[in-house]
Amino acid sequence: MKTLQLREAKASLSALVEAAENGEPTVITKHGKPAVMVVPIGEGRKLYPQNSQKDFVDFLLQYPGGIELERNESPSREVEF
């Protein structure tokens, strides 16, 4: 796996994209610390599926402790404008 500094990555973005298309991930560092990784789109979609909103709702509904919603039944106060 290749590692580049951010400024090098900016200068060679086309090469990074081509490498990712060929299945070669690249780590980009910022101030000497790994910040991001450029990976092929297939790998990224495994981590972040397209239908993530639907999955998040399902996740909340499957919460093991259950979700209790409290509703305030008291009438709203009247406000004059």
Contact map, one row per residue, 1 for C-alpha under 8 A:
111000000000000000000001111000000000000000000000000000000000000000000000000000000
111100000000000000000000111000000000000000000000000000000000000000000000000000000
111110000000000000000000011110000000000000000000000000000000000000000000000000000
011111011000000000000000011110000000000000000000000000000000000000000000000000000
001111111000000000000000000111110000000000000000000000000000000000000000000000000
000111111100000000000000000111000000000000000000000000000000000000000000000000000
000011111110000000000000000000000000000000000000000000000000000000000000000000000
000111111111000000000000000000000000000000000000000000000000000000000000000000000
000111111111100100000000000100000000000000000000000000000000000000000000000000000
000001111111100000000000000000000000000000000000000000000000000000000000000000000
000000111111100000000000000000000000000000000000000000000000000000000000000000000
000000011111111100000000000000000000000000000000000000000000000000000000000000000
000000001111111110000000000000000000000000000000000000000000000000000000000000000
000000000001111111000000000000000000000000000000000000000000000000000000000000000
000000000001111111100000000000000000000000000000000000000000000000000000000000000
000000001001111111110000010000000000010000000000000000000000000000000000000000000
000000000000111111111000000000000000010000000000000000000000000000000000000000000
000000000000011111111100000000000000000000000000000000000000000000000000000000000
000000000000001111111111110000000000000000000000000000000000000000000000000000000
000000000000000111111111110000000000011110000000000000000000000000000000000000000
000000000000000011111111000000000000001110000000000000000000000000000000000000000
000000000000000001111111000000000000000100000000000000000000000000000000000000000
000000000000000000111111100000000000001100000000000000000000000000000000000000000
100000000000000000111111110000000000001100000000000000000000000000000000000000000
110000000000000000110011111000000000111100000000000000000000000000000000000000000
111100000000000100110001111100000000111000000000000000000000000000000000000000000
111100000000000000000000111110000111110000000000000000000000000000000000000000000
001111001000000000000000011111000111110000000000000000000000000000000000000000000
001111000000000000000000001111111111000000000000000000000000000000000000000000000
000011000000000000000000000111111110000000000000000000000000000000000000000000000
000010000000000000000000000011111000000000000000000000000000000000000000000000000
000010000000000000000000000011111100000000000000000000000000000000000000000000000
000000000000000000000000000011111110000000000000000000000000000000000000000000000
000000000000000000000000001111011111000000000000000000000000000000000000000000000
000000000000000000000000001111001111100000000000000000000000000000000000000000000
000000000000000000000000001110000111110000000000000000000000000000000000000000000
000000000000000000000000111100000011111000000000000000000000000000000000000000000
000000000000000110010000111100000001111100000000000000000000000000000000000000000
000000000000000000011011110000000000111110110000000000000000000000000000000000000
000000000000000000011111100000000000011111110000000000000000000000000000000000000
000000000000000000011000000000000000001111111000000000000000000000000000000000000
000000000000000000000000000000000000000111111100000000000000000000000000000000000
000000000000000000000000000000000000001111111110000000000000000000000000000000000
000000000000000000000000000000000000001111111111000000000000000000000000000000000
000000000000000000000000000000000000000011111111110000000000000000000000000000000
000000000000000000000000000000000000000001111111100000000000000000000000000000000
000000000000000000000000000000000000000000111111100000000000000000000000000000000
000000000000000000000000000000000000000000011111110100000000000000000000000000000
000000000000000000000000000000000000000000001111111100000000000000000000000000000
000000000000000000000000000000000000000000001001111100000000000000000000000000000
000000000000000000000000000000000000000000000000111111100000000000000000000000000
000000000000000000000000000000000000000000000001111111110000000000000000000000000
000000000000000000000000000000000000000000000000001111111000000000000000000000000
000000000000000000000000000000000000000000000000001111111100000000000000000000000
000000000000000000000000000000000000000000000000001111111110000000000000000000000
000000000000000000000000000000000000000000000000000111111111000000000000000000000
000000000000000000000000000000000000000000000000000011111111100000000000000000000
000000000000000000000000000000000000000000000000000001111111110000000000000000000
000000000000000000000000000000000000000000000000000000111111111000000000000000000
000000000000000000000000000000000000000000000000000000011111111000000000000000000
000000000000000000000000000000000000000000000000000000001111111001100000000000000
000000000000000000000000000000000000000000000000000000000111111101000000000000000
000000000000000000000000000000000000000000000000000000000011111111100000000000000
000000000000000000000000000000000000000000000000000000000000011111000000000000000
000000000000000000000000000000000000000000000000000000000000001111100000000000000
000000000000000000000000000000000000000000000000000000000000111111110000000000000
000000000000000000000000000000000000000000000000000000000000101011111000000000000
000000000000000000000000000000000000000000000000000000000000000001111100000000000
000000000000000000000000000000000000000000000000000000000000000000111110000000000
000000000000000000000000000000000000000000000000000000000000000000011111000000000
000000000000000000000000000000000000000000000000000000000000000000001111100000000
000000000000000000000000000000000000000000000000000000000000000000000111110000000
000000000000000000000000000000000000000000000000000000000000000000000011111000000
000000000000000000000000000000000000000000000000000000000000000000000001111100000
000000000000000000000000000000000000000000000000000000000000000000000000111110000
000000000000000000000000000000000000000000000000000000000000000000000000011111000
000000000000000000000000000000000000000000000000000000000000000000000000001111100
000000000000000000000000000000000000000000000000000000000000000000000000000111110
000000000000000000000000000000000000000000000000000000000000000000000000000011111
000000000000000000000000000000000000000000000000000000000000000000000000000001111
000000000000000000000000000000000000000000000000000000000000000000000000000000111
